[in-house]
Amino acid sequence: MDMDLVCVERRRKLAEGLRRSDMEAVVLSHPANFYYFTGVWLESGERLSALAVFADGRCFALVHEMFADPAAVMGVPVLTWRDGEDPYVLLTSLMADAHRTIGVDGTLPARHLLSWMRVSQGLAFHLGDAMVEKLRVNKDVTELDLLRTASRQADDVVGAVKQHIRPGVSERDIARTLESLWQSVGAEGMSFPAIVATGAHAAEPHHEPGLAAIERGHAVIVDTGGIYRRYCSDITRTFILGEPSSLLKEVYECVLAANLAGIAAVKPGVTLGEVDHVVRSEIERAGYGSYFTHRTGHGVGLDIHEAPFVVGGNDQVLEPGMVMSIEPGIYLPGQFGVRIEDLVAVTETGVEVLNQAPKALGDVVIEL
């Protein structure tokens, strides 16, 4: 698939969306948005980079002169600014008088938006994320293939890390091992810092790996992801070192049942809120509802967290091409936690599970 042609079509659809909105142009700065609409990944730090797309189909990129070479292959007109110039004045001057209502992406840093508002001469700013998300949320054939490969790498990594979980090994040791494992499978990097949590720390959903040592009978949550050709993976497996207690077995089986129920509920026409309800109900019936403290899942693509979000009250309807995590968890304060996460893609008729790493209780118990 020709990336230039793909980006032209994506920009055309974005302009079409603008014509149906109350915005006359959208200005995007997030690297993933830049890449999605131009094929160029540009991280410019504190220096403003902006891709502007207008309702009439015109577009341009404004970048600092040091990024002129990579930006030159974007397939859109590129304008540059240099240190000592005010890029916000320049950006305002490029907005024709007829374009007064501007959408911006929600990740535009406040230092940029506030500086631009200061010299904006009456421009009205709206959040343009919904319009962009409407395009990015449905992955095309190429994107799905990349996400499949990224997920296969994730399966290989969690399969390999199991061999390193032993008594006395620290959470931080496992986190460092994960870094090398991602390199070994050919990932471009990690999509987020790994979560490794053992013992009572596993009751903290986003625990940062520390010096705590893994002990016999402990549950060890390993939540990790990598990047393959700009697309992210995200997987969680909870390993158990040695024979688990009866309570740990019960909780693990409950989380696994919720994970499987959520996956089975994914199909076109179902709302994201309904999927969350199916997962949550499974845990509530077992009496652990108050210990499931986060949403069921989130979209994954160029960003590790993006639309769609599997959360109660979300009436967005599932459509083919959507990719999201299903990651129920139960967290018992002061004792342990269990989380199981897989990525799934909505198909024309149902669901494709992108992760195949084993997750039955017998598969995650590490015998000593």
N, C-alpha and C positions, 0 to 999 in steps of 0.2 A: 504494500500500500504506500503510495507516494505521500509523505508527510506534508509536503507543501500544499498539495491539493486538499488533504484532510483539513489543514488549518484554514485554508480559504473557505471551505464549506462551513467550518465551525464559526468563523467570523461572520459569514453571511447569515447564519442562523441567529447569532447574537444581535446583529443589526435588525433582523426581522423581529426579534423579541422586543427590542427597543421601540420599534414602531407601534407595538401593541401596549406599550407602557406609558407612564407619564414622564419618562426620562428621555432626553434627546441624545445623550452620549453616556458611555461608561468608561471610567478610567481605572485600570487594574495595575496593581503593583506586586501582588503575591507571586513568587517564583513559579508555583504550580499553575497559576492562571496564565502567566507569561508563556510557559511551555505549552499549555494546552492550545492556545490560540496562535502561537508563532513557531513552535518546534524548537525554541531556544530557551534553555534554563538560565536565568540571570539572577544572581544574588548580588546586589550592589551595596549591601550594608547600609550605612547611614546616608548614602547618596541616593537621591530620588531617581528611580526608574519608573516609567509609566507607559502603559499601552492604552491608547485611546481608540475607541470604536464608536462611530456615529451611526445614528439611525438611517442615514442615507447611504451607508456602506463604506464611507471613507474611514481611514484609520491611519495612525502613525504611532511611532514609539519615540519617547524622549528619554535619553540615557546620558550618563556622564561620558565624556570623551574617551575615558580609559576603557569603556566597554563598547566602543564603536565597532571594533572588528567582529566580536561574536554577534553583535546585534545586526550586522550588515547582512546576515543570511536569514533574517526573519521573514523576508518576503513582504514587508511593509516599509513605507518611507521612514527613515530613521533621522531624527534631529538630535543634536548633541549640545551639551552645556559643559562648561569648565569651571573649575574652582575659582571663586571670586564673582561668579554670576549668580543671579537669583533664579533657580529653576522654576520657582512657583510663579514668578512674574511671567516667565516665558510660557509656561503651561497655560496660564490664564489668557495670554495673548493669542494662543492657538485655538482657543475656544471661541468660535464665531459668535457674533451677537445673537444669532438665531438659536444658539445652544446655551440655554441658561440653567437647565435642570440636569445635573450630572450625577450619575451613579458611581459609587466607589466600592471597592471590596472591603469587607470588614476587617481584614488584616492590615490595612493601610495604617502604618504607625501614626500615633497622635502627633509626633513631631512634624510629620509631613502634612497631615490634614490641617492642623492648626496653622501651620505656616502658609499653606495654600489659602485657607479661609481668610487670613489677614489681608491678602492682596487680591481676593477673588472678584472684587467689583460686582457684587450682587449675584454671583452664582449660587444656586440652591443645590445642596448636596443631599443625596438619598443613598441608602444602602442598596447596592446592586447585587448582593450575594445570591438572592433567590433566582435571579435571571441566569446567572452563571451556573449555579448548581443545577438548574433544570437541564442544562446541556451536559455537564460533567457527570451527572448521576447515572446516566445510561451508558455503560461502557460498550464500545464497538468491538468487532471481532478481534482486532489487533490488541486492544487493551485487555480483553479477557484472556488472550493467550499469554500476555506478559504476566498477568496476575496468577495464572495457573503455574507458570514457571516459578514465580516468586514463592508461591505456596508450596511447591515441591521442595524448594530449598529449605523452607521452614520445617517441613516434615523431616528432612534429613538432619537438620540441626538439633531438633528436640530429640530425635532418635539417638543421636550421638552423645548429647549431653547427659543422657541417663547413665552412661558408663562412668561419668565423673562424680556422681552423687554418692558419696561414701561418708561414714562417720568421721567427724573431725574436720571435714572440708567446710570452709566458710561460704556464706552467701556471696561475698565479694570474689572468692576464688571461682565460683561457678559463673559469675557475671563476666569475669575475664576470660574464662574458657569459651563462653559464648561468642565473644569478640573474635577469637581465633577460628572458631567453627564457622562463623559466617564468612570469613575470608576463605576458608577451605572449600566452601561450596560455590564460590564465585560471586558472592553478593558484592555490590558496590559500596555497601556500608550497612549500618543498622538503622532501621526506620524509627527507632526510639531507644533510649537507654533501657537495658533489660531490667525487668522486675524479677528478683529472686528473693523469696521469703520463706523462712522455715520456722517451725514451732509457732509461738504466739504471734510472731511477726506476720505470719500468713493470714492473720485476721485483719491485716491492713491492706486493702485492695491495691494501693499503689506504693507499697513499701520500697524504700531504696536499699539496695544490698549493702550490708554492713559486715562486721566481723563475727556475727553469730555463727556458731558451728552447728552443722547438721548432726542430729542425734538419732539413735534407733527409735523407730516408731513415729518419727516426725513426718508431717506432710511438708512437701517442698513445692511451692508454686513457682513455675518458670514461665514467664510471660515475655515473649521476645518477637522480633520481626527484623526483616532485612529489606534491602532495596535491590530490585533488578530492573535495569534500564528505566529508572525513575519511578517504577511502580512498587508499592509497599506490600509487605506481608505482615501478618499478625497472628500469632498462635499462642495458646496457653495450655500447658499440661501440668497437672498436679501429681507429682511422684510421691511415693510413700516408701520410706527406708525401713525395711523389715516388716514384721507383722503389724498391721494396723489394729487399733482398738475397735471394739464393736461400734462405738459412737462415730469414729472416723469412717468406718465402712458404711454406716447408715447415711452419713452426710454425703460421702462420695457418690453413692448410688443415686441419691436424690438429685444431686447436681447433674450427673450424667443423664438421668431421665429427663430433666428439664432441658438440657442441651439437645437431646434427640427430639424431644417434643417441639422445640422451637424450630429446628431444622425441618421437621415434617410439616410445620405450619406455613412454611415459606412457599408461596406460589403467586402467580399474577392475580390481581384483583383483591388480595387480602391487604388490609392496612397494616402499617408498621406497629400501630398501637395494639392491634389484635395479636400479632406475633409476641409482643411483650407480655400481653395478658396470658397467653398460653403458657409461656415460660414461668411467669410469676405464679400462676395458679398451681403449677406442679409443685413448686417449693412451698407455697402456702398450705397445700393439703397435707404436707408432711410436717407442718408446724414450725417451719423455719422462715416464714415470710418476712419477719422483721430483721432477719440477718442477711437478706439480699438487698444490698444498699446502693446499687447503681443500676443504670439502664441495662437492657439486654444486649444492646450492640450499637455499632456505628458503621458508617460506610468506610471503605478503604479503597484507595486508588493512588493518585499522585500525592495525596496527603494521607497520613496514617489515621487521622480522624477527619472525616468529611461526611456530607449527606450521602445516603439517608440515615436517620437515627432511629434505632429500634427502641422506642420509649413510649410509655403510657401516654395516651392522649394525642399521639401523632396520627392524624387521619390521612396522611399521604399513602397512596395506593401503590403496592409493589408492581413493578413493570419489568419486563425482560431486560437484562443488562445491568440491573442494579446489583452491587456487590456489598456485602455487609458481614459483620461478625455476629455470631450468636455465642454469648459468653456469660452464662449464669454463674453465680457464685454464692456461697454461704460462708459467713465470717463470724465465728464465735469468739468474742473478745476474751483475751487471756488464754485461749486454748489453741485454736488452729483455724485455718481457712482452706476452702477448696474452690477452684475456678477451672472451668473447661471451656476453651474457646476454639471455634473453627470459623473460617471464612466460607461464605456461601454465595453463589450467583443465582439470580432469578432467571429461569429459562422460559421458553414459550409455554411449557406445560407444567413446570414445577420448579425444582431446585437442583443445582449442581453443587456438591460439597467439594470445595477446593483443597481442603486438608484431609489427608488420609492417615496421619500419624495415629497409632493405636491409642485407645483411651479407655477400654474396659478396665475394671479394677485389677484384674490379673495382669494386664499389660503394664500398669504403672507401678506396681509393687516391686521394689528392688530387694531381692532376696540376699541375705547375708550369709 
